[in-house]
Amino acid sequence: MNAIIGQPVSRVDGPAKVTGHATYAAEFSLPGLAYAAMVLATIPRGHVRSIDRRAAEAAPGVLAVMTHEDAPRLPYKQIAQRPQVDAQSGEQLHVLQDDQVRFNGEPVAVVVAETLEQAVHAAELVRVEYARSPAVTIFDAKQGRPPSESNAKAGRVPELGRGDAEGAMAGAPVRVEARYVHPREHHNAIEPHVTIAHWEGENLTLYDKTQWVDNDRKEIAHVFGLEEGNIRVVSPFVGGAFGSALRTWPHVTLAVMAAKRVGRPVRLELTRRQLYMAVGFRPHSEQHLRLGADKDGRLVALQHDVVQQVGRYEEYAETALSPTSHLYQCDNLHARYRLVEMDTNSPCPMRAPGVVTGVLGLEMAMDELAVELGMDPLELRLRNYAEQDQQKGLPWSSKELRACYETAAERFGWARRKPEPRSMREGGTLTGYGMATAIYHSDRSGGSASVALTGNGMAVVRSAASDMGPGTYTSMTQVAAETLGLPVDHVRFELGDTNLPYAPVHGGSITMASLGNAVVAACQAVQGKLASLVRAAQQGPFAGLAEDAVVAREGGLGRADGTGPAVPYAELLRQHNLGWVEAEGSAQPGEETKKYSSAAFGAIFVEVRVDELLGTVRVPRMVGAYDVGRVINPKTARSQCIGGMVGGLGMALEERAEWDARFGKVMNANLAEYLVPVNADVPSLEAIFVPNDDRDFNPLGVKGLAEVAICGVAPAIANAVWHATGRRIRELPITPERLLG
Ligand code: MOS
């Protein structure tokens, strides 16, 4: 049988998606379903003075109006600290538990009605009077404070470094120093967040948009003081999430409370506008870098301060210092991470959380250093290539970044770049070439899967995983098909249900490195189980053989010595009167983190064209080369990478939450005014995978693929804009007014 891992298999769930047969959370139809709508606070801080609910209660179809005055008091138990990879904050916003308003957009009431329209209408009739308190709505980097101890323990450290950064900086012959600003960004997934809550006695079922059904269950169990066993979470399809669905948000709690109140299943779907207040976002960041180098471009000192905004009612922190700690060789380094508390909803992970921010500053500063040195930016990276993770003092489990640089530079035509800015002009159009490095740490976590071999020749593989878009359904199907020796269309992968074997978070690019190995283990377990059944039988081709005499071969079992034909699984099941045979397998991280540091790498090269008079920036092409370890499916992997490029383009040129400090509110909370790239913005995107297979990181050899692809894109574009125009725009996005200003 030909290898299935490594083949560009089309999405196995593609037909269901394009024909509308894929059921997303909002689409589960339950008898008696009622609809909820939220009333959100309109002040940034203060308390509710009064709520007049009479008009809402009298409106047609209304079943209930709930406010802090009559909502049940919930226990909101704390979730114990979890391992770093899986750590997500438990819900800290105690929704409808008191009269306090902590941010503009905090829910102050929920209305339930027979139809969505009736609920939305009635929610508008709820009259709320507020008493406003002074609020912190302006980001002031000087107010930064270190993250808490629990965040530090989970790797979001306040400081890190080595050597004597200050001393070495003072003696460095070449120095650059700069400050970079990146605004608050929003996920803007196509599918809005939505929950259907359905109580049956003491049992609760949630149909939810989530990247992690087990965490959803755990959080709601803690909020309500329920046993996890009484809660089931179902989430078979997710229409994009990028980190916003790693945890529950207040609307989930509201849906559960509302369903209890009205004694019917309740659906609560956020509007597009509410997505800017009722779930998280990428926090506003400001960073300050100082780079010191010798005359040959070797870094002798590196200082990096990152300051981000954080909500006041819970602390969300990121690993923003991680790229700086190990991307380049540098003996003297100091990095610092600070949080500025503001009266806002809490930020949350958004595609390469923290890392994308750290890489932005570092890779723009490296470009500035290259200019100062009069050195090619790619050459500068090569001179500072980190042969090991200097911060951890560990070798890389694998690193093919040099191959990434070479491959992408060659494909892009980097050699054609003229070093001087503004030197590649055609009429009124200035062309610029820019590049940057990408890195994202590789993690893995424990997970399980089950495999059932059935009499009709199918294998059904199950795990409580998620597929928010990268293609988990497809890539796991490939892993199982190859391990079992079955064709892809004889394997069905099922996910998104807490009734299935435990899966870790679908985030942090860990899904394949974690769960892929569990799927392999489960396939091997079911093969072993079938082999023992047929060896123990009275008759049949393998009856009475020793344990090591029967092995999996060609979609069935065969003799280890190669004699005789392989007998297909289905044939064996028939011969032995077995309807099916099922087994579970799991995989846990090993000792690899003690021996190695692991990361996915990339090199991204972009061309920009700037209209000198209008200040508009176009990006005709981007070429990225990536070392992500082994690639399970080059087709879905490419989708991940070009998706990351598009996200990075949005970050560089378009995306910005327009924040009105008077109200502590995002003013462009819609897809008409919050700009994201469209097809016309992204003509040519090329993603190349350099060969690698990282068995020192995990048995499947994958390193994780998703987040690395957005890292480095925005700085590469900003660097290209400098090359085109001679203007260094240090605050994103690079808009025409900034470029002309
Ligand atoms: Mo991602 S931000 O790990 O969903």
Residues whose N, C-alpha, C, O or C-beta is under 5 A from the ligand:
A	BS01	MOS	F242 G243 P349 M350 R351 A352 P353 H506 G507 G508 S509
